[in-house]
C-alpha cells in the first residue's frame, strides 16, 4: 500500500497557512505544521482530528534549520513537499529599518526557505524519490510600496530563489511559487472595498483560491520554476 505524501508547511497555524493545512489534509496529504509563537492556534488546529502533526521552530534561528527539518521529518518518517509560507510583515519605512529588521525579514523569507529546500533535496535524494517546493510570494512585488522595503526586498529574494533552485534541484525537486493578491483582509476593509472596484475581475479572492492553486502545483509534475499569480489581475494594474 502506497503511503500518502507528507507536506511540511511553515507558518501553518493561521490565515492562509491554516487554510492550506485544512484543505490539503482533506485531500489526503499528511501535514507537518511549523509554528513559532502561535501555540494556541496550532493546538486548536491539531485538535480537529486530522492527520497532521505540529513542530515548533523559530525560522530566524538559521543555525537550527537542519535540526528543525530533522524533527519534522521524524514525525512521519519522510517529507515529500515543502511549502514556504511563513512571513513577517515589518511595516517600517526605510529610515526606520535597522539591521535587525532587515535580517529578520531575510531570515524568514529567504534564508529559511533556501536551507529547508536544501534539506528536502538531500532527504529526497537519499530516498531516491521526487518532491516539490512551493514558495509563497506577494503579487505586490511587481509594484511595491514605500512602506515595507525590507519585506519586499526579502520576498524578492525568494522570487529569484524559486528560479535558481528550480534549476539547481532538478530533476528530483520541482520549485514553484504562488503570489497571492487580495484574498484575506488584514483588517483594512476600506482597502478591500477599493480592490473590489479596481481589480480587472471586479472582486477580491478567498483563501480557497490559494488552496486550489497550491493543490495544482503539488500535482503538476511538468511544471517548475514558475510563479502562479492568484490576484484577480492586480499585477496588471
Secondary structure per residue as TSV (DSSP state, phi and psi in degrees):
chain	resnum	aa	ss	phi	psi
A	1	X	-	360.0	128.3
A	2	X	-	-75.8	131.5
A	3	X	-	-73.3	145.2
A	4	X	-	-69.9	142.3
A	5	X	-	-65.4	154.0
A	6	X	E	-111.4	130.7
A	7	X	E	-113.9	126.5
A	8	X	E	-96.9	122.7
A	9	X	E	-120.2	133.3
A	10	X	S	-93.1	148.4
A	11	X	S	60.9	44.4
A	12	X	-	-95.2	5.6
A	13	X	S	-88.3	-20.8
A	14	X	S	-137.4	163.4
A	15	X	H	51.4	-131.7
A	16	X	H	-61.8	-37.1
A	17	X	H	-58.4	-45.3
A	18	X	H	-62.9	-43.7
A	19	X	H	-60.1	-40.5
A	20	X	H	-64.8	-42.7
A	21	X	H	-58.5	-50.0
A	22	X	H	-66.2	-38.3
A	23	X	H	-65.2	-47.4
A	24	X	H	-73.4	-36.0
A	25	X	H	-67.5	-31.2
A	26	X	H	-72.0	-21.9
A	27	X	T	-85.0	-2.6
A	28	X	T	106.4	-2.9
A	29	X	-	-75.1	145.4
A	30	X	E	-90.4	134.3
A	31	X	E	-115.8	133.9
A	32	X	E	-111.1	118.8
A	33	X	E	-109.4	113.8
A	34	X	E	-85.9	139.8
A	35	X	E	-141.3	161.2
A	36	X	S	-109.7	-76.6
A	37	X	S	-108.2	-4.9
A	38	X	-	-85.8	59.5
A	39	X	H	-64.5	-46.9
A	40	X	H	-61.9	-43.4
A	41	X	H	-65.6	-38.7
A	42	X	H	-66.8	-43.1
A	43	X	H	-67.6	-35.2
A	44	X	H	-64.4	-40.7
A	45	X	H	-62.1	-43.2
A	46	X	H	-66.9	-27.6
A	47	X	T	-75.9	-7.3
A	48	X	T	-75.0	-11.4
A	49	X	-	93.4	10.5
A	50	X	-	-87.1	170.1
A	51	X	S	-84.1	80.4
A	52	X	E	-145.6	157.1
A	53	X	E	-134.6	154.6
A	54	X	E	-108.0	148.1
A	55	X	E	-144.1	125.5
A	56	X	E	-90.8	135.7
A	57	X	-	-162.1	147.2
A	58	X	-	-100.5	107.1
A	59	X	T	-67.9	-13.8
A	60	X	T	-74.4	-16.8
A	61	X	-	-87.7	81.7
A	62	X	G	-58.8	-32.8
A	63	X	G	-69.8	-12.3
A	64	X	G	-106.4	6.2
A	65	X	H	-65.4	-38.7
A	66	X	H	-63.7	-42.2
A	67	X	H	-63.4	-40.8
A	68	X	H	-60.0	-46.7
A	69	X	H	-63.0	-40.1
A	70	X	H	-62.0	-43.3
A	71	X	H	-63.7	-42.1
A	72	X	H	-63.7	-41.6
A	73	X	H	-65.7	-32.9
A	74	X	H	-69.9	-19.4
A	75	X	H	-68.1	-36.0
A	76	X	H	-120.5	-3.6
A	77	X	S	87.6	0.3
A	78	X	-	-167.5	160.0
A	79	X	-	-134.1	133.0
A	80	X	-	-108.0	-33.0
A	81	X	E	-138.2	149.0
A	82	X	E	-125.1	130.2
A	83	X	E	-111.0	110.2
A	84	X	E	-85.8	88.2
A	85	X	-	-106.0	-23.9
A	86	X	-	-57.6	138.3
A	87	X	-	-141.9	153.4
A	88	X	-	-122.6	151.8
A	89	X	-	-128.3	70.9
A	90	X	-	-71.8	101.4
A	91	X	-	-89.1	71.2
A	92	X	-	-130.0	144.6
A	93	X	-	-69.4	171.0
A	94	X	T	-59.0	-40.7
A	95	X	T	-62.3	-31.7
A	96	X	T	-89.4	-10.0
A	97	X	-	-79.5	113.7
A	98	X	-	-102.1	179.9
A	99	X	H	-62.0	-37.3
A	100	X	H	-64.6	-45.3
A	101	X	H	-59.9	-47.0
A	102	X	H	-63.6	-46.4
A	103	X	H	-67.5	-33.8
A	104	X	H	-68.0	-39.6
A	105	X	H	-63.4	-43.7
A	106	X	H	-65.9	-37.1
A	107	X	I	-62.2	-45.5
A	108	X	I	-76.5	-41.9
A	109	X	I	-90.3	-19.5
A	110	X	I	-129.0	-53.3
A	111	X	I	-65.1	-49.7
A	112	X	H	-61.3	-48.9
A	113	X	H	-56.9	-40.0
A	114	X	H	-61.5	-50.0
A	115	X	H	-78.5	-26.0
A	116	X	H	-69.2	-36.1
A	117	X	H	-63.9	-42.3
A	118	X	H	-60.2	-45.0
A	119	X	H	-64.1	-39.3
A	120	X	H	-62.6	-44.3
A	121	X	H	-57.8	-48.4
A	122	X	H	-63.3	-39.4
A	123	X	H	-65.4	-47.2
A	124	X	H	-68.1	-38.7
A	125	X	H	-60.8	-41.2
A	126	X	H	-64.5	-35.4
A	127	X	H	-80.5	-17.0
A	128	X	T	73.6	32.3
A	129	X	-	-115.1	-157.4
A	130	X	-	-135.0	165.6
A	131	X	E	-164.9	-171.2
A	132	X	E	-153.5	162.3
A	133	X	E	-129.5	137.2
A	134	X	E	-124.9	121.7
A	135	X	E	-100.6	133.8
A	136	X	E	-94.4	115.7
A	137	X	-	-102.5	-141.7
A	138	X	-	-158.8	126.4
A	139	X	G	-62.9	-19.9
A	140	X	G	-72.8	-3.2
A	141	X	G	-60.1	-25.2
A	142	X	G	-77.5	-17.0
A	143	X	G	-151.9	67.7
A	144	X	-	-66.2	152.4
A	145	X	-	-94.4	171.6
A	146	X	T	-84.0	-4.8
A	147	X	T	-81.0	-19.8
A	148	X	-	-138.8	61.6
A	149	X	H	-62.6	-38.6
A	150	X	H	-64.5	-39.9
A	151	X	H	-60.8	-50.6
A	152	X	H	-68.2	-37.5
A	153	X	H	-62.9	-42.9
A	154	X	H	-72.7	-38.2
A	155	X	H	-68.1	-33.4
A	156	X	H	-63.4	-37.5
A	157	X	H	-62.7	-37.3
A	158	X	H	-68.1	-35.0
A	159	X	H	-62.2	-45.2
A	160	X	H	-67.1	-36.7
A	161	X	H	-59.3	-37.0
A	162	X	H	-56.7	-44.3
A	163	X	H	-72.8	-44.3
A	164	X	H	-63.1	-43.4
A	165	X	H	-77.4	-23.7
A	166	X	H	-60.3	-33.1
A	167	X	H	-81.3	-46.8
A	168	X	H	-67.9	-32.7
A	169	X	T	-98.8	-3.4
A	170	X	T	-70.9	151.7
A	171	X	T	-93.5	0.0
A	172	X	T	-75.5	-34.8
A	173	X	E	-120.3	126.4
A	174	X	E	-90.2	141.6
A	175	X	E	-129.4	120.5
A	176	X	E	-136.2	174.1
A	177	X	E	-138.3	151.1
A	178	X	E	-114.6	133.9
A	179	X	E	-118.3	97.5
A	180	X	E	-72.4	147.9
A	181	X	-	-103.3	-145.1
A	182	X	S	-75.2	92.6
A	183	X	-	-120.0	-23.5
A	184	X	S	-136.9	128.0
A	185	X	-	-71.4	140.3
A	186	X	-	-95.9	17.1
A	187	X	S	103.9	-9.9
A	188	X	-	-93.1	81.7
A	189	X	H	-65.9	-28.9
A	190	X	H	-64.0	-39.3
A	191	X	H	-63.7	-44.3
A	192	X	H	-65.2	-38.2
A	193	X	H	-62.9	-39.7
A	194	X	H	-64.4	-42.0
A	195	X	H	-63.6	-34.3
A	196	X	H	-59.2	-30.9
A	197	X	H	-93.0	-18.9
A	198	X	H	-97.1	-38.1
A	199	X	S	-62.2	145.9
A	200	X	T	-54.7	-34.3
A	201	X	T	-84.0	-2.9
A	202	X	S	57.7	36.5
A	203	X	S	-164.4	158.0
A	204	X	-	-91.0	170.9
A	205	X	-	-102.3	-164.3
A	206	X	-	-142.7	167.2
A	207	X	H	-60.0	-29.4
A	208	X	H	-62.6	-32.7
A	209	X	H	-61.8	-39.7
A	210	X	H	-68.2	-42.0
A	211	X	H	-59.5	-43.4
A	212	X	H	-64.3	-39.4
A	213	X	H	-66.0	-41.6
A	214	X	H	-65.1	-41.8
A	215	X	H	-57.6	-42.5
A	216	X	H	-60.6	-48.2
A	217	X	H	-68.0	-30.7
A	218	X	H	-64.1	-30.4
A	219	X	H	-101.1	-11.6
A	220	X	-	-80.6	87.3
A	221	X	T	-70.7	-12.3
A	222	X	T	-113.0	21.3
A	223	X	-	-121.4	123.4
A	224	X	-	-152.3	151.8
A	225	X	S	73.6	19.3
A	226	X	-	-110.1	155.4
A	227	X	E	-113.9	119.4
A	228	X	E	-101.3	109.7
A	229	X	E	-85.1	122.3
A	230	X	E	-117.3	79.6
A	231	X	S	-142.2	10.0
A	232	X	T	65.0	16.4
A	233	X	T	91.1	11.5
A	234	X	G	-58.3	-35.9
A	235	X	G	-63.8	-15.6
A	236	X	G	-87.1	-10.4
A	237	X	-	-79.8	360.0
